[in-house]
Amino acid sequence: MQKIVILDINFTCTLSMRRKLIISLQENGYEVITFATGSRENIENAKNIGFNVIDIGTSVQNPIHILQYLLRLKKELKRSQADVCLTFTIRPAIWGNIITRILGIPTITNITGIGPLFERNNIAYKGARLLYKFVLSKTAKIFFQNEDDMQIFLDHNFVTKERVIKVPGSGVDFNYFTPREKLTNSTKFQFVFISRLVKDKGIMEFLECAKQLQREYADIECLIIGPFWNQNLKDNTITEAELNWWVDQGIVIYGGEQQDVRPFIANADCVVLPSYREGTSNVLLEACSMERPCITSNVTGCKEVIVDNYNGFLCNARSTNSLFDAMKKMYFLAKPERIKMGKNGRLKMMKEFDKQIVVDAYLKAIKEVIKCN
């Protein structure tokens, strides 16, 4: 049996975004092992649904932690005797490709988003740019989730055309994310923000808008769902104490990290993600598949999912005023119009973002890589 190792950043992603891919690989006769890190609950949940998972830990900036991570990764990859390695997100992409090159394991890397990779000039991002160019030069296949990211990597000679494949994000399983009626009898209009709690997802702008909306309208509530995230640079994270201040002021409700976001999307009147940039936003894909209108930034990875005035509204990134205007506009939109937006969103997901498109692309790429190795 041929072995596939999936190198991911966190088991939360494994359980949500990679679930169907892993199951499909297993159904096609591959043995799949996932290397990531996460809570004991996530690890147990993954094991309970039949996934083979290994907690490989993580690394951010500390050189000692990076070295320890690389040594663990090398040890576990060597032990796995993998035929192919699939990597997701920036650190697994960089560190994973270094180790797989040493061990001679062909690798397929998914550029799930580039964030501020080419905007920031601190030592971490300068180093990431240098490492990307080095590690991707020997990568067998590179998946991109949008045209903009792919073109940037081509323009910087990080990749070559014959090795790149564009896929519709991680895709969405529209048989799993199906339309539901609201599960509560609340008459309040609810905006919900679902994401890792990092600043470049637009959480600070969402909090400021929630404060303004609370002042003006008594029948609006703003809910936040998602985990605190220590795997980003400190200037990009918010702490539990910081969020608790907003909660204590009655500005937002915090629902914590959730394994299944479907009930929260179902209860929402609108899903909001004012991100600064995405690969392709999974939250938007899932919300649209469940027929909920969305508000998001007019940026790469979001504008491909949400068409302004069709299945939601677009706002300017990093602009509280623009986001506030869009949220207010959604609040005053007649319910039949919101329902129509939701239905438009699901139709778009079924036509353009079917998860099976992504799964099929992986199955094809894996066969080609194994054949050539």
BELPE-V428388 format. One record per residue. N is the residue number from 1. SS is DSSP state (hx for helix, st for strand, lp for the rest). Layout:
# BELPE-V428388
N&SS + N&SS
This chain:
# BELPE-V428388
1&lp + 2&lp + 3&st + 4&st + 5&st + 6&st + 7&st + 8&lp + 9&lp + 10&lp + 11&hx + 12&hx + 13&hx + 14&hx + 15&hx + 16&hx + 17&lp + 18&lp + 19&hx + 20&hx + 21&hx + 22&hx + 23&hx + 24&hx + 25&hx + 26&hx + 27&hx + 28&lp + 29&lp + 30&lp + 31&st + 32&st + 33&st + 34&st + 35&st + 36&st + 37&lp + 38&lp + 39&lp + 40&hx + 41&hx + 42&hx + 43&hx + 44&hx + 45&hx + 46&hx + 47&hx + 48&hx + 49&lp + 50&lp + 51&lp + 52&st + 53&st + 54&st + 55&st + 56&lp + 57&lp + 58&lp + 59&lp + 60&lp + 61&lp + 62&lp + 63&hx + 64&hx + 65&hx + 66&hx + 67&hx + 68&hx + 69&hx + 70&hx + 71&hx + 72&hx + 73&hx + 74&hx + 75&hx + 76&hx + 77&hx + 78&hx + 79&hx + 80&hx + 81&lp + 82&lp + 83&lp + 84&st + 85&st + 86&st + 87&st + 88&st + 89&lp + 90&hx + 91&hx + 92&hx + 93&hx + 94&hx + 95&hx + 96&hx + 97&hx + 98&hx + 99&hx + 100&hx + 101&hx + 102&hx + 103&hx + 104&lp + 105&lp + 106&st + 107&st + 108&st + 109&st + 110&st + 111&st + 112&lp + 113&lp + 114&lp + 115&lp + 116&lp + 117&lp + 118&lp + 119&lp + 120&lp + 121&lp + 122&lp + 123&hx + 124&hx + 125&hx + 126&hx + 127&hx + 128&hx + 129&hx + 130&hx + 131&hx + 132&hx + 133&hx + 134&hx + 135&hx + 136&hx + 137&hx + 138&hx + 139&lp + 140&lp + 141&st + 142&st + 143&st + 144&st + 145&lp + 146&lp + 147&hx + 148&hx + 149&hx + 150&hx + 151&hx + 152&hx + 153&hx + 154&hx + 155&hx + 156&lp + 157&lp + 158&lp + 159&lp + 160&lp + 161&hx + 162&hx + 163&hx + 164&st + 165&st + 166&st + 167&lp + 168&lp + 169&lp + 170&lp + 171&lp + 172&st + 173&lp + 174&lp + 175&lp + 176&lp + 177&lp + 178&lp + 179&lp + 180&lp + 181&lp + 182&lp + 183&lp + 184&lp + 185&lp + 186&lp + 187&lp + 188&lp + 189&st + 190&st + 191&st + 192&st + 193&st + 194&st + 195&lp + 196&lp + 197&st + 198&st + 199&hx + 200&hx + 201&hx + 202&lp + 203&hx + 204&hx + 205&hx + 206&hx + 207&hx + 208&hx + 209&hx + 210&hx + 211&hx + 212&hx + 213&hx + 214&hx + 215&hx + 216&hx + 217&lp + 218&lp + 219&lp + 220&st + 221&st + 222&st + 223&st + 224&st + 225&st + 226&lp + 227&lp + 228&st + 229&lp + 230&lp + 231&lp + 232&lp + 233&lp + 234&hx + 235&hx + 236&hx + 237&st + 238&lp + 239&lp + 240&hx + 241&hx + 242&hx + 243&hx + 244&hx + 245&hx + 246&hx + 247&hx + 248&hx + 249&lp + 250&lp + 251&lp + 252&lp + 253&st + 254&st + 255&lp + 256&lp + 257&lp + 258&lp + 259&lp + 260&lp + 261&lp + 262&hx + 263&hx + 264&hx + 265&hx + 266&hx + 267&hx + 268&lp + 269&lp + 270&st + 271&st + 272&st + 273&st + 274&lp + 275&lp + 276&lp + 277&lp + 278&lp + 279&lp + 280&lp + 281&lp + 282&hx + 283&hx + 284&hx + 285&hx + 286&hx + 287&hx + 288&hx + 289&hx + 290&lp + 291&lp + 292&lp + 293&lp + 294&st + 295&st + 296&st + 297&st + 298&lp + 299&lp + 300&lp + 301&lp + 302&lp + 303&lp + 304&lp + 305&lp + 306&lp + 307&lp + 308&st + 309&lp + 310&lp + 311&lp + 312&st + 313&st + 314&st + 315&st + 316&lp + 317&lp + 318&lp + 319&lp + 320&hx + 321&hx + 322&hx + 323&hx + 324&hx + 325&hx + 326&hx + 327&hx + 328&hx + 329&hx + 330&hx + 331&hx + 332&hx + 333&lp + 334&lp + 335&hx + 336&hx + 337&hx + 338&hx + 339&hx + 340&hx + 341&hx + 342&hx + 343&hx + 344&hx + 345&hx + 346&hx + 347&hx + 348&hx + 349&hx + 350&hx + 351&hx + 352&hx + 353&lp + 354&st + 355&hx + 356&hx + 357&hx + 358&hx + 359&hx + 360&hx + 361&hx + 362&hx + 363&hx + 364&hx + 365&hx + 366&hx + 367&hx + 368&hx + 369&hx + 370&hx + 371&hx + 372&hx + 373&lp
